[in-house]
Amino acid sequence: MKRLLVTGGCGFIGSNFIRLVMKERPGYSVVNLDKLSYSGNPENLRDLAQNTRYTFVKGDICDKKLVAKVMSRVDAVVHFAAETHVDRSIAGADEFLKTNILGTASLLEASRACGIKRFVHMSTDEVYGSLAKGKADEEHRLEPNSPYSASKAGGDLLVRSFRVTHKHPAMIIRCTNNYGPYQFPEKVIPLFVTNLLEGKTVPLYGQGRNRRDWIFVEDACRAVLLVLEKGKPGEIYNVGSDHERSNLQLTRAILKELGRGEDMIRRVADRPGHDFRYALNFNKLRKLGFKPRWSFEEGLRTTVGWYVANEWWWLPLKKDKFTVK
């Protein structure tokens, strides 16, 4: 397993994963298939553009002919490509259904036809729905509450069906909230950090009581690589960090890192159907050898510092690709 196809590799997690693989697996080569939608940014990997072990292919995972062509050149697949922003899915679900379900089906069919040896499908903790208490393990029922999470659950079920019907060598990863460098600034941490750097307020939903577990992206990418290399086909692996925080706690931590006060918080109407809490039991992944390396404090400090130092990267995105209300 030395030739990887990474879908959505110009996105946040995908680009960090490719960089990790290129650094720590010198025997691997990577084909990155990305259609460069609004959140796919080739600047994320510009330092690898001349690397002979890295190939970029612009294209859509729903393009079956293109997918079949690139699939024939690889041994394994790591599937990150997805529409991911909950607010955008509430505004319109069509692109989420197309990419997250039909795109996944396209990859599964092509990988089956090409005899791919390992297939990792990146999903989300949001498919489990909101938890009042406790943590969801991999057997927890699926209760998606947004069009985004419903589309990801649909992709998960397709993967399961290919495993049962075709003995497909696929594995599913359900990961908690990622943060770190190169995250598109519509997501809460980069949005809040860059707003503050621009002298703007930060829009906090409701009272900020909703809770999430936060994992630094490098830890998440190490978990993906571990599952790719050592995971058991047909299994689901939760990825967490046990760094649960309320949105208000998260906001205060960001304000503290940047030396700003709570007068910079702007309360906004809550998101429709806003899940209160996500939390994962990831003991199965621990047994595989996973242990997060980054504390929340160290990861957040590193992330804030990266956005402070890389205005060239995020400022054009905020000006050109979306409007912050």
C-alpha positions as CSV (number, residue, x, y, z in Angstrom):
1,M,0.0,0.0,0.0
2,K,2.2,2.8,-1.3
3,R,0.0,4.7,-3.8
4,L,-2.8,6.7,-2.2
5,L,-5.8,8.5,-3.7
6,V,-6.9,11.3,-1.4
7,T,-10.2,13.0,-2.3
8,G,-10.7,16.6,-1.1
9,G,-7.0,16.9,-0.5
10,C,-7.0,20.7,-1.0
11,G,-9.5,21.1,1.9
12,F,-8.6,21.6,5.6
13,I,-8.2,18.0,6.9
14,G,-7.2,16.6,3.6
15,S,-4.3,19.0,3.0
16,N,-3.0,18.4,6.6
17,F,-3.2,14.7,6.0
18,I,-1.3,14.8,2.7
19,R,1.4,16.9,4.3
20,L,1.7,14.4,7.2
21,V,1.9,11.5,4.8
22,M,4.6,13.2,2.6
23,K,6.6,14.0,5.7
24,E,6.4,10.7,7.6
25,R,5.9,8.1,4.9
26,P,8.7,8.6,2.3
27,G,7.7,5.3,0.6
28,Y,4.2,6.7,-0.3
29,S,3.0,8.7,-3.2
30,V,-0.3,10.7,-3.3
31,V,-2.8,11.5,-6.0
32,N,-5.0,14.4,-4.8
33,L,-8.4,14.6,-6.4
34,D,-10.2,17.8,-5.7
35,K,-12.7,19.9,-7.6
36,L,-11.6,23.1,-5.8
37,S,-15.0,24.2,-4.6
38,Y,-15.1,27.4,-2.5
39,S,-13.3,25.7,0.4
40,G,-10.8,23.8,-1.6
41,N,-7.6,25.9,-1.8
42,P,-4.5,24.8,-3.8
43,E,-2.5,27.3,-1.7
44,N,-2.9,24.7,1.1
45,L,-0.3,22.5,-0.6
46,R,1.7,24.9,-2.7
47,D,4.9,23.7,-0.9
48,L,4.3,20.3,-2.4
49,A,3.7,21.4,-6.0
50,Q,7.2,20.3,-7.2
51,N,7.3,17.1,-5.2
52,T,7.5,14.1,-7.5
53,R,5.6,11.9,-5.0
54,Y,2.6,14.3,-5.2
55,T,0.1,14.6,-8.1
56,F,-2.9,17.0,-8.2
57,V,-5.9,16.2,-10.3
58,K,-8.7,18.7,-10.6
59,G,-12.1,17.0,-10.8
60,D,-15.3,16.0,-9.2
61,I,-15.8,12.7,-7.3
62,C,-19.2,12.5,-9.1
63,D,-17.4,12.3,-12.5
64,K,-17.3,8.5,-12.8
65,K,-15.0,8.4,-15.8
66,L,-12.4,10.6,-14.1
67,V,-12.7,8.7,-10.9
68,A,-12.2,5.4,-12.7
69,K,-9.1,6.7,-14.4
70,V,-7.4,8.0,-11.2
71,M,-8.5,5.0,-9.2
72,S,-6.6,2.7,-11.6
73,R,-3.3,4.3,-10.5
74,V,-3.6,3.7,-6.7
75,D,-3.7,1.0,-4.1
76,A,-5.7,2.7,-1.4
77,V,-8.2,5.5,-0.9
78,V,-8.7,8.1,1.8
79,H,-12.0,9.9,1.1
80,F,-12.3,13.3,2.7
81,A,-14.2,15.1,-0.1
82,A,-17.5,16.5,1.3
83,E,-19.7,19.4,1.7
84,T,-19.4,20.0,5.5
85,H,-20.8,23.3,6.7
86,V,-24.1,22.9,8.6
87,D,-25.4,26.4,8.0
88,R,-24.9,26.0,4.3
89,S,-26.8,22.7,4.4
90,I,-29.7,24.4,6.1
91,A,-29.8,27.0,3.4
92,G,-29.8,24.4,0.6
93,A,-29.2,20.6,0.8
94,D,-28.8,19.7,-2.9
95,E,-25.0,19.9,-3.1
96,F,-24.6,18.0,0.2
97,L,-26.7,15.1,-1.1
98,K,-24.8,15.1,-4.5
99,T,-21.3,15.2,-3.1
100,N,-21.7,13.3,0.2
101,I,-23.9,10.5,-1.1
102,L,-23.6,10.2,-4.9
103,G,-19.9,11.1,-4.8
104,T,-19.2,8.4,-2.2
105,A,-21.1,5.9,-4.4
106,S,-19.0,6.8,-7.3
107,L,-15.8,6.2,-5.4
108,L,-17.1,2.9,-4.0
109,E,-18.0,1.6,-7.4
110,A,-14.7,2.6,-9.0
111,S,-12.6,1.2,-6.1
112,R,-14.5,-2.1,-6.2
113,A,-13.9,-2.4,-10.0
114,C,-10.2,-1.6,-9.6
115,G,-9.6,-4.0,-6.7
116,I,-8.5,-1.3,-4.2
117,K,-7.0,-2.9,-1.1
118,R,-8.0,-0.3,1.6
119,F,-10.6,2.4,1.6
120,V,-11.1,4.9,4.5
121,H,-14.3,7.0,4.5
122,M,-14.1,10.1,6.6
123,S,-17.4,10.8,8.5
124,T,-18.4,12.8,11.5
125,D,-19.6,12.5,15.0
126,E,-22.7,14.5,14.0
127,V,-24.3,11.4,12.5
128,Y,-25.0,10.2,16.1
129,G,-27.1,13.3,16.9
130,S,-27.1,15.3,20.1
131,L,-26.2,13.6,23.4
132,A,-27.6,14.8,26.7
133,K,-25.0,12.7,28.6
134,G,-22.5,10.0,28.1
135,K,-20.5,9.3,24.9
136,A,-21.5,7.6,21.7
137,D,-19.6,4.4,20.7
138,E,-19.5,2.9,17.3
139,E,-22.7,1.0,17.9
140,H,-24.7,4.0,18.8
141,R,-27.8,4.5,16.6
142,L,-27.6,7.2,13.9
143,E,-29.8,10.2,14.6
144,P,-28.6,13.0,12.2
145,N,-30.4,16.3,12.8
146,S,-29.1,18.5,9.9
147,P,-29.1,18.0,6.2
148,Y,-25.3,17.9,6.4
149,S,-25.2,15.1,9.0
150,A,-28.0,13.2,7.3
151,S,-26.0,13.3,4.0
152,K,-22.9,12.0,5.8
153,A,-25.0,9.2,7.5
154,G,-26.2,8.3,4.0
155,G,-22.7,8.0,2.8
156,D,-21.8,5.8,5.8
157,L,-24.7,3.5,5.1
158,L,-23.5,3.2,1.5
159,V,-20.1,2.2,2.7
160,R,-21.6,-0.4,5.0
161,S,-23.7,-1.8,2.2
162,F,-20.7,-2.3,0.0
163,R,-18.9,-4.1,2.8
164,V,-21.8,-6.5,3.4
165,T,-22.7,-7.0,-0.3
166,H,-19.3,-6.9,-2.0
167,K,-16.8,-7.5,0.9
168,H,-15.4,-4.1,0.1
169,P,-12.3,-3.3,2.2
170,A,-13.8,-0.1,3.5
171,M,-13.5,1.5,7.0
172,I,-15.4,4.4,8.4
173,I,-13.9,7.1,10.6
174,R,-16.3,9.3,12.7
175,C,-14.3,12.3,14.0
176,T,-15.0,15.0,16.4
177,N,-14.6,18.7,15.6
178,N,-11.2,19.5,14.0
179,Y,-9.3,22.8,14.3
180,G,-5.9,24.0,13.2
181,P,-4.0,25.7,10.3
182,Y,-5.6,26.0,6.8
183,Q,-9.2,25.7,8.1
184,F,-11.6,27.7,5.9
185,P,-12.7,30.8,7.8
186,E,-16.4,30.1,7.9
187,K,-15.9,27.5,10.7
188,V,-16.1,28.8,14.3
189,I,-12.4,28.9,15.4
190,P,-10.9,30.5,12.3
191,L,-13.9,32.8,11.9
192,F,-13.6,34.1,15.4
193,V,-9.8,34.5,15.2
194,T,-9.8,36.3,11.9
195,N,-12.8,38.5,12.9
196,L,-10.9,39.6,16.0
197,L,-7.8,40.2,13.9
198,E,-9.9,42.5,11.7
199,G,-11.3,44.3,14.7
200,K,-14.8,42.7,14.3
201,T,-17.0,41.1,16.8
202,V,-17.6,37.3,17.0
203,P,-21.1,35.9,16.5
204,L,-21.9,33.5,19.3
205,Y,-25.0,31.4,18.9
206,G,-27.5,31.8,21.7
207,Q,-26.0,31.6,25.2
208,G,-23.0,29.6,24.0
209,R,-23.9,26.5,26.0
210,N,-23.6,24.0,23.1
211,R,-20.8,21.6,23.7
212,R,-18.2,20.0,21.4
213,D,-15.1,17.9,21.7
214,W,-12.1,19.5,19.9
215,I,-9.2,17.7,18.3
216,F,-6.1,19.4,16.7
217,V,-6.0,18.5,13.1
218,E,-2.6,16.8,13.3
219,D,-3.9,14.3,15.8
220,A,-7.0,13.6,13.6
221,C,-4.7,13.0,10.6
222,R,-2.5,10.6,12.6
223,A,-5.7,8.7,13.5
224,V,-6.7,8.5,9.9
225,L,-3.2,7.2,8.9
226,L,-3.4,4.6,11.8
227,V,-6.7,3.3,10.5
228,L,-5.5,3.2,7.0
229,E,-2.5,1.1,7.9
230,K,-3.8,-1.0,10.8
231,G,-7.6,-0.8,10.8
232,K,-9.8,-3.8,10.1
233,P,-11.9,-3.6,7.0
234,G,-15.6,-3.3,7.8
235,E,-15.0,-1.5,11.1
236,I,-16.0,1.9,12.3
237,Y,-13.6,4.0,14.4
238,N,-14.5,7.0,16.4
239,V,-11.8,9.7,16.7
240,G,-11.9,12.0,19.7
241,S,-9.6,13.8,22.1
242,D,-11.6,14.3,25.4
243,H,-11.2,18.1,25.1
244,E,-14.9,19.0,25.5
245,R,-15.7,22.7,25.8
246,S,-18.9,24.8,25.6
247,N,-19.0,27.3,22.8
248,L,-18.7,30.1,25.4
249,Q,-15.6,28.5,26.9
250,L,-14.1,28.2,23.4
251,T,-14.9,31.8,22.7
252,R,-13.3,33.0,25.9
253,A,-10.2,30.9,25.2
254,I,-9.8,32.6,21.8
255,L,-10.4,36.0,23.3
256,K,-7.7,35.3,25.9
257,E,-5.2,34.2,23.3
258,L,-5.7,37.5,21.4
259,G,-5.9,39.7,24.4
260,R,-9.5,40.8,23.7
261,G,-12.4,41.2,26.1
262,E,-15.9,39.8,26.2
263,D,-17.3,43.1,24.8
264,M,-16.2,41.6,21.4
265,I,-18.9,38.9,21.7
266,R,-22.1,39.5,19.7
267,R,-25.0,37.2,20.5
268,V,-26.9,36.0,17.5
269,A,-30.1,33.9,17.0
270,D,-29.4,30.2,17.5
271,R,-29.1,27.9,14.5
272,P,-32.3,25.9,13.6
273,G,-32.1,22.4,15.0
274,H,-28.7,23.2,16.7
275,D,-27.4,20.0,18.3
276,F,-26.5,20.6,22.0
277,R,-23.7,18.2,22.5
278,Y,-21.4,15.7,20.7
279,A,-19.1,13.3,22.6
280,L,-17.4,10.2,21.4
281,N,-16.1,7.0,23.0
282,F,-13.0,6.2,21.1
283,N,-11.7,3.2,23.0
284,K,-11.6,1.1,19.9
285,L,-9.1,3.5,18.3
286,R,-7.1,3.6,21.6
287,K,-6.8,-0.2,21.4
288,L,-5.4,0.2,17.9
289,G,-2.7,2.5,19.4
290,F,-4.1,6.0,19.2
291,K,-3.3,8.7,21.7
292,P,-3.8,12.4,21.1
293,R,-0.5,14.3,21.3
294,W,-1.9,17.8,21.5
295,S,-3.5,19.4,24.5
296,F,-6.4,21.8,23.8
297,E,-4.5,24.8,25.1
298,E,-1.4,24.0,23.0
299,G,-3.4,23.3,19.9
300,L,-5.4,26.5,20.2
301,R,-2.3,28.6,20.8
302,T,-0.7,27.1,17.7
303,T,-3.8,27.6,15.6
304,V,-4.2,31.3,16.7
305,G,-0.6,31.9,16.0
306,W,-0.8,30.5,12.5
307,Y,-3.7,32.8,11.6
308,V,-1.9,35.7,13.0
309,A,1.2,34.9,10.9
310,N,-0.7,34.0,7.7
311,E,-3.1,36.9,6.9
312,W,-2.0,36.4,3.2
313,W,-3.9,33.0,3.3
314,W,-7.1,33.9,5.0
315,L,-7.9,37.5,4.1
316,P,-8.5,36.9,0.4
317,L,-10.9,34.0,1.3
318,K,-13.0,36.2,3.5
319,K,-13.1,39.0,0.9
320,D,-13.8,36.8,-2.1
321,K,-15.7,33.7,-1.2
322,F,-18.2,34.4,1.5
323,T,-19.7,37.2,3.6
324,V,-19.6,37.1,7.4
325,K,-22.8,38.5,8.9
